[in-house]
C-alpha cells in the first residue's frame, strides 16, 4: 500500500494536471480559433487579389484582342480585292498607329512572307516560309488547317527581340465558287512593350509579385511573358485569360506572404514589414528612374520614326480617298486636294479663293462655319455633314476639322478632311425603309441556310408568343403542331429551292400550346452566285378567317332554327353520290342498272352514313 507521502503526491499532482490539461485545451482552442481566423483572412485576401488580378487579366485580353483584330481588317481588304495586294506597306503604316502594341505586320501569300510593314528593320522576315519553318511551321499550319486566328509565342523573332505572333489564314473565292487558301496575315507583338499600357507594375504598388506565363499545349513547356522578378511565387492566385490557340495565366502573390501573425510574432513581423516597405520603396525609386530612362529612349525612337515617315507623307496623302482642304476662319478656301481618279468632285478653281457661302448651299456653309468655330475653340471638330449640288446630283460629305499649328500671331488656318458618304446615306435610307417593312403587322422570321432563326419581328411574337430570346438560335420546329408529316415539309423546302418561294396554309403551335391555322410564305434569299443564303418566313393568323368560313358553311347547309341539315345539303350529297355512281358505272366490267349503281355506291353509303339526316331519308 502507498504511504501517506505518496498519497499526498498523487493529490498534489491532480490540480497541476488539470491546469496543464486546461492550458493545453485552451491553447489548442485558441490556436484553432487563430488558425480559423487566419484562414478566413487569407481567403478574403486571396479573393481581393483574385479580383485585382482578374481586372488586369481582362485588360491584357482586351489589349491583345484589339491588337490581333488588325488581322481581320487586313484579311477583309485582301478578300475584297480578290487576293490582289496593293501598297501593303502603305496600308500597314496607316493601320499600325490604330492598333497599339503591334510592331509590324507581314503578308505571306501561299505561306511565304512577301510584304512587311514597316519594311525598315524587318527585311529579315522577307522570304520566310512560315508553313515549313522549324520554329513557326506547326503554328502556321494549325492556323491554315483550322481557319482560325492563332497566337504563337513568346518566341525569338527574326527581327530581334522577344514577342508573340498572331496569324490569321486568308481564304478567297476560287474559280469553283468555294473559298481557297490564299495565304497568311501575321502581326508581331513585341514584349514587354506591348504590355506597357496595361501597367502591370501597378500590381507591385499593391504589394504583389506577379508572373504572366503560358503553358505550351503540346510540349507542356512554360513560357514566362512578363514578371515582377525572378523569385518563385508562393501559393499564387491564378487567373486565366483566353487568347487565340491557347491560354495565358496571370499569377499574383503578396510580397509579404499570406496572412499575418499576432502577439510577439506580430511585433516581430512589424519590423520585417517596415524593412520590406523601405526596401520596396527603394526598389520602386530605382524602377521609376529606369522607367523614365526607358520613356526617354522610347520618345527618341518615336522621333526617329516620325522623321523617317515624313518622306512617305506625300505618298500617304495621295492614297487618301478623301477631299483635303485648308480653310481660313472666315470660311475662305486656301488649299484643295482631291483624290486621283475622282472626276465627280468639283475642280480646284471651284473652291480656291472663294468663301463657303459663295460655293456651298446655305445649309452646308452654315455646318462648315459651325465646325470651324468649334475647331477654333477646342482644336478639332468631327461629325458635321455637308453636301454639294453639282451636275444635277447631290453628294454628301462627313467633315473632320482640326486647327493647323502655327505661331500665335498667325491667322487661324484649319485642315478639313471631307469623306464622301453619299453611298452610306443612300444605304441608311434603304435600311430605314427595310426596317419599317420588317416591323409590319405580318409575322416574319429570318433564318440561315440551315433554318436557324437569326431574327424575328414584333408581329411574330404577338402571333406566336415566342420572344426573340426564345426563337433566335433555334430552328422553327418549335412551331410544329404535329398535324403535318415530314413529307409535307420536305415538299415545301423542295418547292422553295426550286421556284424560290412557297405559299400555303399550315397549322402551327403557339408558345402556350394552342394550335392555330396560319397563312405562310417562305422565300429564299440568294447570293450573286445563285446559292441560297437565307430564308424569309412570314405568317398570318387566319383563325378568324377559318371561323368565318365555318360559319358561312353552317349557314349554307344547316337550318338556323333547328340546326338540322337543310335541302341544300341533301342536294349537295345527292349530287356527289350520283357523280360517284356514274364513275363506278363507267369502270364496271359488265352492264349494271343506273339505280343499282347509285344504291350500291360506296361513296353514297359513306355520304349518307355520315350525314346528320335521319336514316329514313337515305
C-alpha positions as CSV (number, residue, x, y, z in Angstrom):
1,X,0.0,0.0,0.0
2,X,1.2,3.5,-0.7
3,X,2.2,5.6,2.3
4,X,0.9,9.0,3.3
5,X,3.6,10.8,1.4
6,X,2.8,9.0,-1.8
7,X,-0.9,9.7,-1.5
8,X,-0.2,13.4,-1.0
9,X,2.0,13.4,-4.0
10,X,-0.9,11.9,-6.1
11,X,-3.4,14.6,-4.8
12,X,-0.9,17.4,-5.3
13,X,-0.3,16.4,-8.9
14,X,-4.1,16.4,-9.8
15,X,-4.7,20.3,-9.9
16,X,-1.4,20.6,-11.8
17,X,-2.6,18.0,-14.3
18,X,-6.0,19.7,-14.7
19,X,-4.3,23.1,-15.1
20,X,-2.0,21.7,-17.7
21,X,-4.9,20.0,-19.4
22,X,-7.0,23.2,-19.4
23,X,-4.0,25.2,-20.6
24,X,-3.4,22.7,-23.4
25,X,-7.1,22.7,-24.3
26,X,-7.3,26.5,-24.2
27,X,-4.1,26.8,-26.1
28,X,-5.4,24.3,-28.7
29,X,-8.7,26.1,-28.9
30,X,-7.1,29.5,-29.3
31,X,-4.7,28.1,-31.8
32,X,-7.6,26.6,-33.7
33,X,-9.5,29.8,-33.5
34,X,-6.5,31.8,-34.6
35,X,-5.9,29.3,-37.4
36,X,-9.6,29.6,-38.5
37,X,-9.4,33.4,-38.4
38,X,-6.1,33.3,-40.3
39,X,-7.6,31.0,-42.9
40,X,-10.6,33.4,-43.2
41,X,-8.3,36.4,-43.6
42,X,-6.2,34.5,-46.1
43,X,-9.3,33.5,-48.1
44,X,-10.6,37.1,-48.1
45,X,-7.1,38.3,-49.1
46,X,-7.0,35.8,-51.9
47,X,-10.4,36.9,-53.1
48,X,-9.4,40.5,-53.2
49,X,-6.2,39.8,-55.0
50,X,-8.1,37.5,-57.4
51,X,-10.4,40.4,-58.3
52,X,-7.4,42.6,-58.8
53,X,-5.6,40.0,-61.0
54,X,-8.8,39.5,-62.9
55,X,-9.1,43.1,-63.8
56,X,-5.5,43.2,-65.1
57,X,-6.1,39.8,-66.9
58,X,-9.2,41.3,-68.6
59,X,-7.2,44.4,-69.6
60,X,-4.5,42.2,-71.1
61,X,-7.0,40.1,-73.0
62,X,-8.8,43.2,-74.4
63,X,-5.4,44.7,-75.4
64,X,-4.4,41.5,-77.2
65,X,-7.8,41.1,-78.9
66,X,-7.6,44.8,-80.1
67,X,-4.1,44.3,-81.4
68,X,-5.0,41.0,-83.1
69,X,-8.2,42.5,-84.7
70,X,-5.9,44.2,-87.2
71,X,-5.5,40.8,-88.9
72,X,-9.2,40.7,-89.6
73,X,-9.2,44.2,-91.2
74,X,-6.3,43.2,-93.5
75,X,-7.9,39.9,-94.4
76,X,-11.1,41.8,-95.3
77,X,-9.1,44.0,-97.6
78,X,-7.4,41.1,-99.3
79,X,-10.7,39.3,-99.8
80,X,-12.4,42.4,-101.1
81,X,-9.5,42.8,-103.6
82,X,-9.9,39.1,-104.5
83,X,-6.3,38.3,-103.5
84,X,-4.7,41.3,-105.1
85,X,-2.2,43.2,-102.9
86,X,-1.8,46.9,-103.5
87,X,0.6,49.1,-101.4
88,X,0.5,46.8,-98.4
89,X,3.3,48.8,-96.6
90,X,1.3,52.0,-97.0
91,X,-1.8,50.2,-95.7
92,X,0.1,48.8,-92.8
93,X,1.7,52.1,-91.8
94,X,-1.8,53.7,-91.8
95,X,-3.1,50.9,-89.5
96,X,-0.2,50.5,-87.1
97,X,-1.0,53.7,-85.1
98,X,-4.6,52.5,-84.8
99,X,-3.5,49.2,-83.1
100,X,-1.2,49.9,-80.2
101,X,1.1,47.0,-79.3
102,X,1.7,45.8,-82.9
103,X,5.3,46.5,-84.0
104,X,5.0,45.1,-87.6
105,X,2.6,43.3,-90.0
106,X,3.5,40.7,-92.6
107,X,1.6,39.3,-95.5
108,X,2.5,35.7,-96.7
109,X,0.8,34.6,-99.9
110,X,1.0,30.8,-100.0
111,X,2.6,30.9,-96.6
112,X,5.8,32.8,-97.7
113,X,6.3,36.3,-96.4
114,X,6.4,38.8,-99.3
115,X,5.2,42.0,-97.7
116,X,6.2,43.6,-94.4
117,X,5.1,46.9,-92.9
118,X,7.2,48.7,-91.9
119,X,9.9,47.2,-94.1
120,X,12.7,49.1,-92.4
121,X,14.2,46.9,-89.7
122,X,12.2,43.8,-90.8
123,X,14.0,42.9,-94.0
124,X,15.0,39.5,-92.5
125,X,11.4,38.4,-92.5
126,X,11.0,38.7,-96.3
127,X,11.1,35.2,-97.8
128,X,10.3,33.3,-94.6
129,X,8.3,30.2,-95.4
130,X,6.0,30.2,-92.4
131,X,4.4,26.8,-93.2
132,X,7.7,25.0,-93.3
133,X,9.8,26.9,-90.8
134,X,11.2,24.8,-88.0
135,X,10.1,27.1,-85.2
136,X,6.9,28.5,-86.6
137,X,5.7,25.8,-89.0
138,X,3.4,24.0,-86.6
139,X,1.5,27.2,-85.5
140,X,1.3,28.4,-89.2
141,X,-0.1,25.0,-90.4
142,X,-2.5,24.9,-87.5
143,X,-3.9,28.4,-88.5
144,X,-4.2,27.2,-92.1
145,X,-5.9,23.9,-91.3
146,X,-8.3,25.3,-88.6
147,X,-9.1,28.5,-90.5
148,X,-8.9,30.3,-87.2
149,X,-6.6,33.1,-85.7
150,X,-3.7,31.5,-83.8
151,X,-1.2,33.1,-81.4
152,X,2.3,31.7,-81.1
153,X,5.0,32.6,-78.5
154,X,6.7,34.0,-76.8
155,X,9.5,33.3,-79.2
156,X,12.7,34.8,-80.5
157,X,11.9,37.0,-83.5
158,X,14.0,37.0,-86.7
159,X,13.9,40.8,-86.5
160,X,15.4,40.5,-83.0
161,X,13.8,40.6,-79.6
162,X,11.1,38.5,-78.0
163,X,7.5,38.7,-79.0
164,X,4.3,36.8,-79.9
165,X,3.0,36.3,-83.4
166,X,-0.7,36.3,-84.4
167,X,-1.6,34.6,-87.6
168,X,-4.9,34.6,-89.5
169,X,-5.4,32.4,-92.6
170,X,-7.0,34.3,-95.6
171,X,-9.4,32.5,-97.9
172,X,-10.7,34.0,-101.1
173,X,-13.3,32.7,-103.5
174,X,-11.9,30.4,-106.1
175,X,-12.9,29.6,-109.7
176,X,-15.4,27.0,-108.5
177,X,-17.1,29.4,-106.1
178,X,-15.6,27.8,-103.0
179,X,-13.1,29.6,-100.7
180,X,-9.5,28.6,-101.3
181,X,-6.5,29.2,-99.0
182,X,-4.7,32.3,-100.2
183,X,-2.1,32.9,-97.5
184,X,-1.5,34.2,-94.0
185,X,-1.6,37.7,-92.4
186,X,0.5,37.9,-89.3
187,X,1.2,40.6,-86.8
188,X,4.2,40.8,-84.4
189,X,3.6,42.0,-80.9
190,X,6.8,42.8,-79.1
191,X,7.2,42.0,-75.5
192,X,7.2,43.6,-73.0
193,X,6.5,46.8,-74.9
194,X,3.0,45.6,-75.9
195,X,2.0,45.3,-72.3
196,X,3.2,48.8,-71.3
197,X,-0.3,50.3,-71.4
198,X,-1.6,47.5,-69.1
199,X,0.5,48.9,-66.2
200,X,1.3,45.5,-64.6
201,X,3.7,47.4,-62.5
202,X,0.7,48.7,-60.6
203,X,0.4,45.3,-59.0
204,X,3.7,45.9,-57.3
205,X,2.3,49.1,-55.8
206,X,-0.5,46.9,-54.4
207,X,2.2,44.8,-52.7
208,X,2.1,41.9,-55.1
209,X,4.5,39.9,-57.1
210,X,3.2,38.8,-60.5
211,X,4.0,36.5,-63.3
212,X,2.3,36.2,-66.7
213,X,3.0,32.9,-68.4
214,X,1.8,30.4,-71.0
215,X,1.9,26.6,-71.0
216,X,2.6,25.2,-74.5
217,X,-0.4,23.0,-75.3
218,X,1.7,20.3,-76.9
219,X,5.0,20.2,-75.0
220,X,3.8,21.5,-71.6
221,X,6.7,23.9,-71.5
222,X,6.2,27.0,-69.5
223,X,7.0,30.4,-71.2
224,X,7.2,33.5,-69.0
225,X,5.8,36.5,-70.8
226,X,6.2,39.1,-68.0
227,X,7.1,39.0,-64.3
228,X,7.9,41.3,-61.4
229,X,11.2,39.5,-60.8
230,X,12.9,36.1,-60.8
231,X,11.6,34.9,-57.4
232,X,9.2,32.0,-57.3
233,X,5.6,32.9,-56.3
234,X,4.3,31.4,-53.0
235,X,0.9,29.7,-53.5
236,X,-0.2,32.3,-56.0
237,X,-3.7,33.3,-57.1
238,X,-4.1,32.2,-60.7
239,X,-6.4,33.9,-63.3
240,X,-6.6,32.6,-66.8
241,X,-7.3,34.6,-69.9
242,X,-8.2,33.2,-73.3
243,X,-6.1,34.1,-76.3
244,X,-6.3,32.5,-79.8
245,X,-5.0,29.0,-79.8
246,X,-4.2,28.9,-76.1
247,X,-4.5,30.2,-72.6
248,X,-2.3,32.7,-70.7
249,X,-2.2,32.8,-66.9
250,X,-1.6,35.7,-64.6
251,X,-0.3,34.7,-61.2
252,X,-0.1,37.0,-58.2
253,X,1.0,36.6,-54.6
254,X,1.6,39.1,-51.8
255,X,5.2,40.2,-51.3
256,X,4.7,39.9,-47.6
257,X,3.2,36.4,-47.8
258,X,-0.3,35.2,-47.0
259,X,-1.9,36.1,-43.6
260,X,-0.5,37.9,-40.6
261,X,0.7,36.9,-37.1
262,X,-0.4,38.2,-33.6
263,X,1.2,38.9,-30.3
264,X,5.0,38.6,-30.2
265,X,5.1,37.2,-33.7
266,X,3.1,40.3,-34.9
267,X,5.6,42.6,-33.3
268,X,8.5,40.7,-34.9
269,X,6.8,40.8,-38.3
270,X,6.2,44.6,-37.9
271,X,9.9,45.3,-38.1
272,X,10.2,43.0,-41.0
273,X,7.3,44.6,-42.8
274,X,8.8,48.1,-42.2
275,X,12.1,46.9,-43.6
276,X,10.3,45.4,-46.6
277,X,8.4,48.6,-47.2
278,X,11.6,50.7,-47.1
279,X,13.3,48.2,-49.5
280,X,10.2,48.1,-51.6
281,X,10.2,52.0,-51.8
282,X,13.9,52.0,-52.8
283,X,13.1,49.4,-55.4
284,X,10.2,51.5,-56.7
285,X,12.5,54.5,-56.9
286,X,15.1,52.6,-59.0
287,X,12.4,51.2,-61.2
288,X,11.0,54.7,-61.6
289,X,14.3,56.0,-62.8
290,X,14.7,53.1,-65.1
291,X,11.2,53.7,-66.4
292,X,12.0,57.4,-67.0
293,X,15.1,56.4,-68.9
294,X,13.1,53.9,-70.9
295,X,10.5,56.5,-71.7
296,X,13.1,58.9,-72.9
297,X,14.6,56.2,-75.2
298,X,11.1,55.4,-76.4
299,X,10.5,59.1,-77.2
300,X,13.8,59.2,-79.1
301,X,12.8,56.1,-81.1
302,X,9.4,57.6,-81.9
303,X,11.1,60.8,-83.0
304,X,13.3,58.9,-85.4
305,X,10.3,57.0,-86.7
306,X,8.5,60.3,-87.3
307,X,11.5,61.7,-89.1
308,X,11.7,58.7,-91.4
309,X,8.0,58.7,-92.0
310,X,8.0,62.3,-93.3
311,X,9.5,61.1,-96.5
312,X,6.4,58.9,-97.0
313,X,3.9,61.6,-96.1
314,X,3.2,62.7,-99.7
315,X,2.6,59.1,-100.8
316,X,0.3,58.6,-97.9
317,X,-1.7,61.8,-98.8
318,X,-2.0,60.5,-102.4
319,X,-3.5,57.3,-101.1
320,X,-6.2,59.1,-99.0
321,X,-9.5,58.8,-100.9
322,X,-11.0,62.0,-99.3
323,X,-11.0,65.6,-100.1
324,X,-8.5,67.7,-98.2
325,X,-9.0,71.4,-97.9
326,X,-7.3,74.2,-96.0
327,X,-9.7,76.9,-94.9
328,X,-9.4,80.2,-93.0
329,X,-11.6,81.0,-90.0
330,X,-14.0,83.1,-92.2
331,X,-14.6,80.1,-94.5
332,X,-12.4,81.0,-97.4
333,X,-10.8,78.0,-99.2
334,X,-7.0,78.4,-99.3
335,X,-5.8,74.9,-100.5
336,X,-7.6,72.0,-102.1
337,X,-6.6,68.4,-102.9
338,X,-9.0,65.8,-104.5
339,X,-8.2,62.1,-104.7
340,X,-6.9,60.8,-108.0
341,X,-9.4,59.4,-110.5
342,X,-12.2,61.5,-108.8
343,X,-13.9,63.1,-111.8
344,X,-17.1,63.6,-109.9
345,X,-15.5,66.1,-107.5
346,X,-15.5,69.8,-108.4
347,X,-12.2,71.2,-109.8
348,X,-9.8,73.2,-107.7
349,X,-11.0,76.5,-109.1
350,X,-14.5,75.8,-107.8
351,X,-13.1,76.3,-104.2
352,X,-9.8,78.2,-104.2
353,X,-10.2,81.9,-103.3
354,X,-14.0,81.5,-102.7
355,X,-15.9,81.5,-99.4
356,X,-18.1,78.7,-98.3
357,X,-21.2,80.9,-98.6
358,X,-20.3,81.5,-102.3
359,X,-19.9,77.9,-103.4
360,X,-21.9,75.8,-101.0
361,X,-25.6,75.6,-100.3
362,X,-26.6,77.7,-97.3
363,X,-27.2,74.7,-95.0
364,X,-23.8,73.2,-95.9
365,X,-22.0,76.5,-95.5
366,X,-23.5,77.0,-92.0
367,X,-22.4,73.5,-91.0
368,X,-18.8,74.2,-92.2
369,X,-18.7,77.5,-90.3
370,X,-20.0,75.8,-87.1
371,X,-17.3,73.1,-87.4
372,X,-14.6,75.8,-87.9
373,X,-15.7,77.7,-84.8
374,X,-15.7,74.5,-82.7
375,X,-12.2,73.6,-84.0
376,X,-11.0,77.1,-83.2
377,X,-12.2,76.7,-79.6
378,X,-11.1,73.2,-78.8
379,X,-8.8,72.3,-81.7
380,X,-10.9,69.9,-83.6
381,X,-14.4,69.1,-84.8
382,X,-15.9,65.8,-86.0
383,X,-19.3,64.6,-87.3
384,X,-20.6,67.6,-89.2
385,X,-22.2,66.7,-92.6
386,X,-22.3,68.9,-95.7
387,X,-23.5,68.4,-99.2
388,X,-22.7,69.7,-102.7
389,X,-25.2,70.0,-105.5
390,X,-23.4,69.5,-108.8
391,X,-24.4,68.3,-112.3
392,X,-28.0,67.7,-111.2
393,X,-26.9,65.4,-108.3
394,X,-26.2,65.8,-104.6
395,X,-23.1,64.3,-102.9
396,X,-22.8,64.1,-99.1
397,X,-19.6,64.5,-97.1
398,X,-18.7,64.0,-93.5
399,X,-16.1,66.5,-92.4
400,X,-13.4,66.4,-89.8
401,X,-11.7,69.7,-88.9
402,X,-8.5,70.3,-87.0
403,X,-6.7,73.6,-86.3
404,X,-3.4,73.9,-88.1
405,X,-0.5,74.6,-85.8
406,X,1.2,77.9,-86.3
407,X,2.5,81.0,-84.5
408,X,0.1,82.7,-82.1
409,X,0.1,85.8,-84.3
410,X,-0.7,83.9,-87.5
411,X,-4.2,83.9,-88.9
412,X,-6.0,80.7,-87.8
413,X,-6.0,78.0,-90.5
414,X,-7.9,74.7,-90.5
415,X,-7.4,71.4,-92.2
416,X,-10.8,70.0,-93.4
417,X,-11.0,66.3,-94.3
418,X,-14.2,65.6,-96.3
419,X,-15.2,61.9,-96.7
420,X,-17.8,61.1,-99.4
421,X,-20.7,59.3,-97.6
422,X,-23.2,59.5,-100.4
423,X,-23.5,55.7,-100.7
424,X,-23.8,55.5,-96.9
425,X,-26.6,58.0,-96.8
426,X,-28.4,56.0,-99.6
427,X,-27.8,52.8,-97.7
428,X,-29.2,54.4,-94.4
429,X,-32.3,55.4,-96.3
430,X,-32.8,51.9,-97.7
431,X,-32.2,50.4,-94.2
432,X,-34.8,52.6,-92.7
433,X,-37.3,51.6,-95.4
434,X,-36.4,47.9,-94.8
435,X,-36.7,48.2,-91.0
436,X,-40.1,49.8,-91.4
437,X,-41.2,47.0,-93.7
438,X,-39.8,44.3,-91.3
439,X,-41.7,45.7,-88.3
440,X,-45.0,45.4,-90.1
441,X,-48.1,43.6,-88.8
442,X,-47.0,40.5,-90.8
443,X,-45.1,38.0,-88.6
444,X,-41.6,37.5,-90.0
445,X,-38.7,35.3,-89.1
446,X,-35.3,35.3,-91.0
447,X,-33.3,32.1,-90.9
448,X,-29.9,31.0,-92.3
449,X,-29.5,28.2,-94.8
450,X,-29.7,25.6,-92.0
451,X,-33.1,27.1,-91.0
452,X,-31.7,28.5,-87.7
453,X,-33.6,31.7,-86.7
454,X,-31.5,34.8,-86.9
455,X,-34.2,37.5,-86.3
456,X,-37.9,37.9,-85.7
457,X,-40.1,40.9,-85.6
458,X,-42.7,42.0,-83.0
459,X,-45.6,40.8,-85.1
460,X,-44.1,37.2,-84.9
461,X,-44.0,37.5,-81.1
462,X,-47.6,38.9,-81.0
463,X,-48.9,35.9,-83.1
464,X,-46.9,33.0,-81.7
465,X,-46.0,34.2,-78.2
466,X,-42.3,33.4,-78.8
467,X,-39.9,36.3,-78.0
468,X,-36.6,36.9,-79.7
469,X,-34.7,35.2,-76.8
470,X,-36.9,32.1,-77.3
471,X,-36.5,31.9,-81.1
472,X,-33.1,33.1,-82.1
473,X,-30.6,30.3,-82.4
474,X,-33.2,27.6,-82.9
475,X,-35.0,26.1,-85.9
476,X,-38.7,26.8,-86.5
477,X,-39.6,23.3,-85.4
478,X,-40.8,24.8,-82.1
479,X,-43.9,25.9,-84.1
480,X,-44.6,22.3,-85.2
481,X,-48.3,21.4,-84.5
482,X,-47.6,17.7,-85.4
483,X,-50.5,17.9,-87.9
484,X,-48.2,17.7,-90.9
485,X,-45.9,14.8,-91.7
486,X,-42.2,15.0,-92.8
487,X,-43.2,14.7,-96.5
488,X,-45.2,17.9,-96.3
489,X,-42.2,19.9,-95.1
490,X,-39.8,18.2,-97.5
491,X,-42.1,19.2,-100.4
492,X,-42.3,22.7,-99.0
493,X,-38.5,23.1,-98.9
494,X,-38.1,21.5,-102.3
495,X,-40.5,24.0,-103.8
496,X,-38.7,26.9,-102.2
497,X,-35.3,25.7,-103.5
498,X,-36.7,25.1,-107.0
499,X,-39.0,28.1,-107.5
500,X,-37.7,30.5,-104.8
501,X,-40.9,30.6,-102.8
502,X,-43.8,28.6,-101.2
503,X,-47.2,29.8,-100.1
504,X,-49.9,27.9,-98.3
505,X,-51.8,27.1,-95.1
506,X,-50.1,25.5,-92.1
507,X,-51.2,24.5,-88.7
508,X,-48.8,26.0,-86.1
509,X,-48.5,25.9,-82.3
510,X,-48.2,28.9,-80.1
511,X,-45.9,29.1,-77.1
512,X,-48.9,28.4,-74.8
513,X,-49.6,25.1,-76.7
514,X,-52.5,26.4,-78.7
515,X,-52.7,25.1,-82.3
516,X,-53.9,27.7,-84.8
517,X,-54.2,27.9,-88.6
518,X,-51.9,30.3,-90.5
519,X,-51.2,31.5,-94.0
520,X,-47.5,31.1,-94.5
521,X,-44.9,32.2,-97.1
522,X,-41.4,31.0,-97.3
523,X,-38.9,32.8,-99.7
524,X,-35.3,32.0,-100.5
525,X,-32.6,34.8,-100.5
526,X,-29.9,34.0,-102.9
527,X,-26.3,35.3,-103.3
528,X,-24.9,36.7,-106.5
529,X,-23.8,33.1,-107.5
530,X,-27.3,31.8,-107.0
531,X,-26.7,29.9,-103.8
532,X,-29.3,30.2,-101.0
533,X,-28.0,32.2,-98.1
534,X,-31.2,32.9,-96.0
535,X,-34.9,32.1,-95.8
536,X,-37.6,34.7,-95.1
537,X,-40.6,33.2,-93.4
538,X,-43.8,35.1,-92.9
539,X,-47.1,34.1,-91.3
540,X,-50.6,35.4,-90.7
541,X,-53.0,34.1,-88.1
542,X,-56.1,33.1,-90.1
543,X,-58.1,31.7,-87.2
544,X,-60.8,34.3,-87.6
545,X,-60.9,33.6,-91.4
546,X,-61.4,29.9,-90.7
547,X,-64.1,30.6,-88.2
548,X,-65.8,32.9,-90.7
549,X,-65.7,30.2,-93.4
550,X,-67.1,27.6,-91.0
551,X,-69.9,30.0,-90.0
552,X,-70.7,30.6,-93.7
553,X,-70.7,26.9,-94.4
554,X,-73.0,26.3,-91.4
555,X,-75.5,29.0,-92.6
556,X,-75.5,27.5,-96.1
557,X,-76.1,23.8,-95.2
558,X,-77.9,23.9,-91.8
559,X,-81.3,25.3,-90.7
560,X,-80.5,28.3,-88.4
561,X,-83.6,27.5,-86.2
562,X,-83.3,23.7,-85.7
563,X,-79.5,23.3,-86.6
564,X,-80.6,20.3,-88.8
565,X,-79.2,19.8,-92.4
566,X,-81.3,21.6,-95.0
567,X,-82.4,20.8,-98.5
568,X,-79.2,22.4,-100.0
569,X,-77.1,19.8,-98.1
570,X,-79.3,17.0,-99.3
571,X,-79.0,18.1,-102.9
572,X,-75.2,18.5,-102.5
573,X,-74.9,15.0,-101.1
574,X,-77.1,13.6,-103.9
575,X,-75.0,15.3,-106.5
576,X,-71.8,13.8,-105.0
577,X,-73.4,10.4,-104.8
578,X,-74.6,10.4,-108.4
579,X,-71.3,11.6,-109.6
580,X,-69.5,8.8,-107.8
581,X,-72.1,6.3,-109.1
582,X,-71.6,7.4,-112.7
583,X,-67.8,6.9,-112.3
584,X,-68.4,3.4,-110.9
585,X,-70.6,2.5,-113.9
586,X,-68.1,3.8,-116.4
587,X,-65.4,1.5,-114.9
588,X,-67.7,-1.5,-114.2
589,X,-66.9,-4.8,-116.1
590,X,-70.5,-5.5,-117.1
591,X,-73.9,-3.9,-117.5
592,X,-75.5,-2.6,-114.4
593,X,-78.6,-0.6,-113.8
594,X,-78.2,3.0,-113.0
595,X,-80.4,2.7,-110.0
596,X,-78.4,-0.3,-108.6
597,X,-75.2,1.6,-109.2
598,X,-76.4,4.5,-107.2
599,X,-77.8,2.4,-104.4
600,X,-74.7,0.3,-104.1
601,X,-72.3,3.3,-104.5
602,X,-69.7,3.2,-101.7
603,X,-69.5,7.0,-101.9
604,X,-73.3,7.2,-101.5
605,X,-73.2,5.0,-98.4
606,X,-70.4,6.9,-96.8
607,X,-72.1,10.2,-97.5
608,X,-75.4,9.0,-96.1
609,X,-73.9,7.3,-93.1
610,X,-72.0,10.4,-92.2
611,X,-75.0,12.6,-92.9
612,X,-76.8,14.1,-89.9
613,X,-80.1,13.5,-91.6
614,X,-82.3,10.6,-90.2
615,X,-81.6,7.2,-91.8
616,X,-85.2,7.1,-93.3
617,X,-84.0,9.9,-95.7
618,X,-81.4,7.6,-97.0
